[in-house]
Amino acid sequence: MKTLILAASLSLAGPGLALAAHTPAPTMSSVFDGTYEMDKTHASLTWKVQHMGLAYYTARFTDFDIDLNFNAAHPEKSTLSAVINPASVRTDYPYPEKEDFDKVLASDAKWFNAGAFPKITFTATGITLTGNHTGTVTGDLNFLGVSRPVTLDVTLAGSHEKRPFAGVPTLGFSAKTIIKRSDWGFNTYAPKIVGDDVQIIIEAEFIKPKD
């Protein structure tokens, strides 16, 4: 979501995603400090919501981005922001000849209303370390014209000083959170047909651009 992001983010997210050193501090400080770009070929933003009290309906956004400035010496001072295109919702609805369900969810005023609100954004406002590789990222999630705080649980999944094939520093993060969509005025069919709680799962790799 400029994330949901870390996501979110994140998403929402906010997304969104900066945490403790995965490698010894001197190496992390000298190699991993700085601005990172999300590797869009190795990133996903998935959400799940309960359907009729039965299984969880699972879908995703395919167009989103996360900006990360990682402070290796003080990860809690890192900055993060994310943006999601709600028109990129994908559900894998199996009968496109009957209905373009993705388009309905994206554009209908009862759902994501992307025509009126073309962006979901997440901006981190605080990062707290909870372990060597874990932490929380709190930020403002702006969705359907409403801005509310969201906290993501984030894990530093891995890092490379020189990523294979690219030869540049790379960080990988996993993030998750649960939001109540009604907090953003999104009450369609809630709570008996479509649940109020939405689980958000973000997986993202970040590459340090070459000088």
KANOR-V987499 format. One record per pair of residues at least 12 apart in sequence whose ideal C-beta (glycine too) atoms are under 8 Angstrom apart, sorted by sequence separation. I is the first residue (numbers start at 0). J is the second residue. D is the distance in whole Angstrom. If there is no record, write none. Layout:
# KANOR-V987499
i:I j:J d:D
i:I j:J d:D
This chain:
# KANOR-V987499
i:0 j:12 d:6
i:1 j:13 d:7
i:2 j:14 d:3
i:3 j:15 d:7
i:45 j:57 d:6
i:46 j:58 d:6
i:66 j:78 d:8
i:67 j:79 d:5
i:89 j:101 d:6
i:125 j:137 d:5
i:137 j:149 d:7
i:158 j:170 d:5
i:0 j:13 d:6
i:1 j:14 d:8
i:2 j:15 d:4
i:45 j:58 d:7
i:46 j:59 d:7
i:66 j:79 d:7
i:88 j:101 d:6
i:123 j:136 d:5
i:124 j:137 d:6
i:125 j:138 d:8
i:137 j:150 d:5
i:138 j:151 d:8
i:157 j:170 d:8
i:158 j:171 d:7
i:0 j:14 d:7
i:45 j:59 d:5
i:46 j:60 d:8
i:65 j:79 d:7
i:66 j:80 d:5
i:90 j:104 d:7
i:123 j:137 d:7
i:124 j:138 d:5
i:136 j:150 d:7
i:137 j:151 d:8
i:157 j:171 d:5
i:181 j:195 d:5
i:44 j:59 d:6
i:65 j:80 d:7
i:66 j:81 d:7
i:123 j:138 d:4
i:124 j:139 d:6
i:135 j:150 d:5
i:136 j:151 d:5
i:155 j:170 d:7
i:156 j:171 d:4
i:180 j:195 d:6
i:43 j:59 d:6
i:44 j:60 d:5
i:65 j:81 d:4
i:88 j:104 d:5
i:122 j:138 d:5
i:135 j:151 d:7
i:155 j:171 d:7
i:156 j:172 d:6
i:179 j:195 d:5
i:180 j:196 d:8
i:64 j:81 d:7
i:88 j:105 d:5
i:121 j:138 d:5
i:122 j:139 d:5
i:135 j:152 d:6
i:136 j:153 d:5
i:155 j:172 d:6
i:156 j:173 d:5
i:179 j:196 d:6
i:180 j:197 d:5
i:63 j:81 d:7
i:64 j:82 d:6
i:87 j:105 d:8
i:121 j:139 d:7
i:135 j:153 d:7
i:154 j:172 d:7
i:178 j:196 d:7
i:179 j:197 d:8
i:44 j:63 d:5
i:63 j:82 d:7
i:86 j:105 d:4
i:121 j:140 d:5
i:133 j:152 d:7
i:134 j:153 d:5
i:153 j:172 d:6
i:154 j:173 d:5
i:177 j:196 d:5
i:178 j:197 d:5
i:63 j:83 d:4
i:85 j:105 d:6
i:86 j:106 d:7
i:120 j:140 d:7
i:121 j:141 d:8
i:133 j:153 d:7
i:153 j:173 d:7
i:154 j:174 d:8
i:177 j:197 d:7
i:42 j:63 d:8
i:62 j:83 d:7
i:63 j:84 d:7
i:119 j:140 d:7
i:120 j:141 d:5
i:133 j:154 d:5
i:153 j:174 d:5
i:177 j:198 d:5
i:178 j:199 d:7
i:62 j:84 d:4
i:119 j:141 d:7
i:132 j:154 d:6
i:133 j:155 d:7
i:152 j:174 d:7
i:176 j:198 d:8
i:177 j:199 d:7
i:42 j:65 d:8
i:60 j:83 d:5
i:88 j:111 d:6
i:118 j:141 d:8
i:119 j:142 d:5
i:132 j:155 d:5
i:151 j:174 d:5
i:152 j:175 d:6
i:175 j:198 d:7
i:176 j:199 d:5
i:60 j:84 d:7
i:62 j:86 d:8
i:63 j:87 d:7
i:124 j:148 d:7
i:132 j:156 d:8
i:151 j:175 d:7
i:152 j:176 d:7
i:175 j:199 d:6
i:39 j:64 d:7
i:60 j:85 d:7
i:62 j:87 d:4
i:86 j:111 d:8
i:151 j:176 d:4
i:175 j:200 d:5
i:61 j:87 d:5
i:85 j:111 d:4
i:116 j:142 d:8
i:150 j:176 d:6
i:174 j:200 d:8
i:175 j:201 d:7
i:37 j:64 d:6
i:60 j:87 d:5
i:85 j:112 d:8
i:86 j:113 d:4
i:116 j:143 d:5
i:149 j:176 d:6
i:173 j:200 d:8
i:174 j:201 d:4
i:37 j:65 d:5
i:60 j:88 d:6
i:61 j:89 d:5
i:85 j:113 d:4
i:116 j:144 d:6
i:121 j:149 d:7
i:173 j:201 d:7
i:37 j:66 d:8
i:59 j:88 d:7
i:60 j:89 d:7
i:84 j:113 d:8
i:115 j:144 d:8
i:149 j:178 d:6
i:172 j:201 d:8
i:173 j:202 d:6
i:174 j:203 d:8
i:14 j:44 d:7
i:36 j:66 d:8
i:37 j:67 d:7
i:58 j:88 d:6
i:59 j:89 d:5
i:172 j:202 d:8
i:35 j:66 d:8
i:58 j:89 d:6
i:85 j:116 d:7
i:86 j:117 d:7
i:112 j:143 d:6
i:171 j:202 d:8
i:172 j:203 d:6
i:34 j:66 d:8
i:35 j:67 d:4
i:58 j:90 d:4
i:85 j:117 d:7
i:111 j:143 d:8
i:171 j:203 d:7
i:172 j:204 d:8
i:11 j:44 d:8
i:34 j:67 d:7
i:35 j:68 d:7
i:58 j:91 d:8
i:84 j:117 d:7
i:85 j:118 d:8
i:171 j:204 d:5
i:172 j:205 d:7
i:10 j:44 d:6
i:34 j:68 d:5
i:35 j:69 d:6
i:56 j:90 d:8
i:84 j:118 d:7
i:85 j:119 d:6
i:170 j:204 d:7
i:171 j:205 d:7
i:9 j:44 d:8
i:33 j:68 d:7
i:34 j:69 d:8
i:83 j:118 d:7
i:84 j:119 d:8
i:147 j:182 d:5
i:169 j:204 d:6
i:170 j:205 d:5
i:8 j:44 d:7
i:33 j:69 d:7
i:82 j:118 d:6
i:83 j:119 d:4
i:147 j:183 d:7
i:169 j:205 d:7
i:7 j:44 d:7
i:32 j:69 d:6
i:82 j:119 d:7
i:83 j:120 d:8
i:145 j:182 d:8
i:169 j:206 d:5
i:6 j:44 d:7
i:31 j:69 d:6
i:32 j:70 d:7
i:82 j:120 d:5
i:83 j:121 d:8
i:136 j:174 d:7
i:140 j:178 d:7
i:145 j:183 d:5
i:168 j:206 d:8
i:169 j:207 d:7
i:32 j:71 d:4
i:44 j:83 d:7
i:81 j:120 d:7
i:82 j:121 d:8
i:145 j:184 d:6
i:167 j:206 d:6
i:168 j:207 d:4
i:4 j:44 d:7
i:31 j:71 d:5
i:32 j:72 d:7
i:80 j:120 d:7
i:81 j:121 d:4
i:143 j:183 d:5
i:167 j:207 d:5
i:3 j:44 d:7
i:30 j:71 d:8
i:80 j:121 d:7
i:81 j:122 d:8
i:142 j:183 d:5
i:143 j:184 d:6
i:165 j:206 d:6
i:167 j:208 d:7
i:29 j:71 d:8
i:79 j:121 d:8
i:80 j:122 d:5
i:143 j:185 d:6
i:167 j:209 d:6
i:28 j:71 d:5
i:79 j:122 d:8
i:80 j:123 d:7
i:140 j:183 d:8
i:142 j:185 d:8
i:27 j:71 d:4
i:28 j:72 d:5
i:79 j:123 d:4
i:162 j:206 d:7
i:78 j:123 d:6
i:58 j:104 d:8
i:77 j:123 d:8
i:156 j:202 d:8
i:24 j:71 d:8
i:79 j:126 d:8
i:24 j:72 d:7
i:151 j:199 d:8
i:14 j:63 d:7
i:16 j:65 d:7
i:77 j:126 d:6
i:10 j:60 d:8
i:15 j:65 d:6
i:17 j:67 d:6
i:75 j:125 d:8
i:76 j:126 d:8
i:151 j:201 d:8
i:14 j:65 d:6
i:16 j:67 d:6
i:17 j:68 d:8
i:20 j:71 d:6
i:75 j:126 d:5
i:17 j:69 d:5
i:74 j:126 d:7
i:75 j:127 d:7
i:10 j:63 d:7
i:12 j:65 d:8
i:17 j:70 d:7
i:75 j:128 d:6
i:20 j:74 d:7
i:74 j:128 d:6
i:19 j:74 d:5
i:9 j:65 d:7
i:18 j:74 d:5
i:8 j:65 d:7
i:17 j:74 d:6
i:79 j:136 d:6
i:4 j:63 d:7
i:6 j:65 d:7
i:75 j:134 d:8
i:79 j:138 d:7
i:5 j:65 d:6
i:17 j:77 d:3
i:74 j:134 d:7
i:2 j:63 d:8
i:4 j:65 d:7
i:17 j:78 d:8
i:17 j:79 d:6
i:2 j:65 d:7
i:16 j:79 d:6
i:15 j:79 d:5
i:14 j:79 d:8
i:15 j:80 d:7
i:13 j:79 d:7
i:15 j:81 d:5
i:13 j:80 d:8
i:14 j:81 d:4
i:13 j:81 d:5
i:12 j:81 d:5
i:14 j:83 d:8
i:11 j:81 d:7
i:10 j:81 d:5
i:9 j:81 d:5
i:11 j:83 d:7
i:8 j:81 d:5
i:10 j:83 d:6
i:5 j:79 d:7
i:7 j:81 d:6
i:9 j:83 d:8
i:6 j:81 d:6
i:5 j:81 d:6
i:4 j:81 d:4
i:110 j:187 d:6
i:2 j:80 d:7
i:3 j:81 d:7
i:109 j:187 d:5
i:1 j:80 d:5
i:2 j:81 d:3
i:4 j:83 d:7
i:1 j:81 d:5
i:2 j:82 d:7
i:3 j:83 d:6
i:0 j:81 d:7
i:1 j:82 d:4
i:2 j:83 d:7
i:1 j:83 d:7
i:0 j:83 d:5
i:69 j:170 d:7
i:67 j:170 d:8
i:15 j:121 d:5
i:17 j:123 d:8
i:13 j:120 d:8
i:14 j:121 d:5
i:11 j:119 d:7
i:13 j:121 d:2
i:15 j:123 d:6
i:18 j:126 d:7
i:10 j:119 d:7
i:12 j:121 d:4
i:13 j:122 d:7
i:17 j:126 d:6
i:19 j:128 d:5
i:11 j:121 d:5
i:13 j:123 d:6
i:18 j:128 d:7
i:21 j:131 d:8
i:10 j:121 d:5
i:19 j:130 d:7
i:20 j:131 d:8
i:21 j:132 d:6
i:9 j:121 d:4
i:19 j:131 d:5
i:8 j:121 d:5
i:19 j:132 d:6
i:7 j:121 d:6
i:18 j:132 d:7
i:19 j:133 d:7
i:4 j:119 d:8
i:6 j:121 d:6
i:18 j:133 d:7
i:19 j:134 d:6
i:3 j:119 d:6
i:5 j:121 d:7
i:18 j:134 d:4
i:1 j:118 d:7
i:2 j:119 d:7
i:4 j:121 d:4
i:17 j:134 d:8
i:1 j:119 d:7
i:2 j:120 d:7
i:3 j:121 d:5
i:5 j:123 d:8
i:0 j:119 d:4
i:1 j:120 d:3
i:2 j:121 d:2
i:17 j:136 d:7
i:0 j:120 d:7
i:1 j:121 d:5
i:2 j:122 d:8
i:16 j:136 d:6
i:0 j:121 d:5
i:1 j:122 d:6
i:15 j:136 d:6
i:13 j:136 d:7
i:15 j:138 d:6
i:12 j:136 d:7
i:13 j:138 d:4
i:12 j:138 d:7
i:13 j:139 d:8
i:13 j:140 d:6
i:31 j:158 d:7
i:8 j:136 d:8
i:12 j:140 d:7
i:7 j:136 d:8
i:9 j:138 d:7
i:11 j:140 d:5
i:31 j:160 d:8
i:6 j:136 d:8
i:10 j:140 d:7
i:30 j:160 d:5
i:5 j:136 d:6
i:9 j:140 d:7
i:11 j:142 d:8
i:27 j:158 d:8
i:38 j:169 d:8
i:48 j:180 d:8
i:7 j:140 d:8
i:4 j:138 d:8
i:21 j:155 d:5
i:26 j:160 d:7
i:16 j:151 d:8
i:18 j:153 d:6
i:35 j:170 d:6
i:2 j:138 d:7
i:4 j:140 d:7
i:13 j:149 d:6
i:15 j:151 d:6
i:17 j:153 d:8
i:18 j:154 d:7
i:19 j:155 d:6
i:21 j:157 d:6
i:22 j:158 d:6
i:69 j:205 d:8
i:3 j:140 d:6
i:12 j:149 d:7
i:14 j:151 d:7
i:16 j:153 d:5
i:18 j:155 d:5
i:21 j:158 d:4
i:31 j:168 d:5
i:56 j:193 d:8
i:2 j:140 d:6
i:11 j:149 d:6
i:13 j:151 d:7
i:22 j:160 d:8
i:30 j:168 d:5
i:65 j:203 d:6
i:67 j:205 d:5
i:3 j:142 d:7
i:12 j:151 d:5
i:31 j:170 d:7
i:52 j:191 d:7
i:0 j:140 d:5
i:1 j:141 d:7
i:9 j:149 d:7
i:11 j:151 d:7
i:51 j:191 d:7
i:65 j:205 d:8
i:0 j:141 d:8
i:51 j:192 d:6
i:0 j:142 d:5
i:7 j:149 d:7
i:9 j:151 d:6
i:50 j:192 d:7
i:8 j:151 d:6
i:50 j:193 d:6
i:55 j:198 d:7
i:7 j:151 d:5
i:49 j:193 d:8
i:50 j:194 d:7
i:6 j:151 d:6
i:48 j:193 d:6
i:49 j:194 d:3
i:3 j:149 d:7
i:5 j:151 d:5
i:48 j:194 d:5
i:2 j:149 d:8
i:4 j:151 d:7
i:49 j:196 d:7
i:5 j:153 d:7
i:48 j:196 d:7
i:0 j:149 d:8
i:21 j:170 d:8
i:48 j:197 d:5
i:47 j:197 d:7
i:48 j:198 d:7
i:46 j:197 d:6
i:47 j:198 d:4
i:46 j:198 d:6
i:46 j:199 d:5
i:47 j:200 d:8
i:18 j:172 d:7
i:45 j:199 d:8
i:46 j:200 d:7
i:17 j:172 d:8
i:44 j:199 d:7
i:45 j:200 d:5
i:16 j:172 d:4
i:44 j:200 d:8
i:45 j:201 d:8
i:43 j:200 d:8
i:44 j:201 d:5
i:16 j:174 d:6
i:43 j:201 d:7
i:15 j:174 d:7
i:42 j:201 d:8
i:43 j:202 d:5
i:14 j:174 d:6
i:42 j:202 d:7
i:43 j:203 d:8
i:42 j:203 d:4
i:12 j:174 d:6
i:41 j:203 d:7
i:42 j:204 d:6
i:41 j:204 d:4
i:12 j:176 d:7
i:9 j:174 d:7
i:11 j:176 d:7
i:38 j:203 d:8
i:8 j:174 d:6
i:37 j:203 d:6
i:38 j:204 d:4
i:5 j:172 d:7
i:7 j:174 d:6
i:9 j:176 d:8
i:11 j:178 d:7
i:37 j:204 d:7
i:38 j:205 d:7
i:6 j:174 d:5
i:8 j:176 d:8
i:37 j:205 d:6
i:38 j:206 d:5
i:5 j:174 d:4
i:7 j:176 d:6
i:36 j:205 d:7
i:37 j:206 d:8
i:4 j:174 d:8
i:6 j:176 d:7
i:35 j:205 d:4
i:36 j:206 d:6
i:35 j:206 d:6
i:36 j:207 d:8
i:35 j:207 d:5
i:36 j:208 d:6
i:3 j:176 d:8
i:34 j:207 d:7
i:35 j:208 d:8
i:33 j:207 d:6
i:34 j:208 d:7
i:31 j:207 d:7
i:14 j:199 d:8
i:16 j:201 d:7
i:15 j:201 d:7
i:12 j:199 d:7
i:14 j:201 d:5
i:16 j:203 d:6
i:11 j:199 d:6
i:10 j:199 d:6
i:12 j:201 d:6
i:14 j:203 d:8
i:16 j:205 d:8
i:9 j:199 d:7
i:11 j:201 d:8
i:8 j:199 d:7
i:10 j:201 d:6
i:7 j:199 d:6
i:9 j:201 d:6
i:6 j:199 d:7
i:8 j:201 d:5
i:7 j:201 d:5
i:4 j:199 d:8
i:6 j:201 d:4
i:3 j:199 d:6
i:5 j:201 d:5
i:4 j:201 d:6
i:6 j:203 d:8
i:3 j:201 d:8
i:5 j:203 d:7
i:0 j:199 d:8
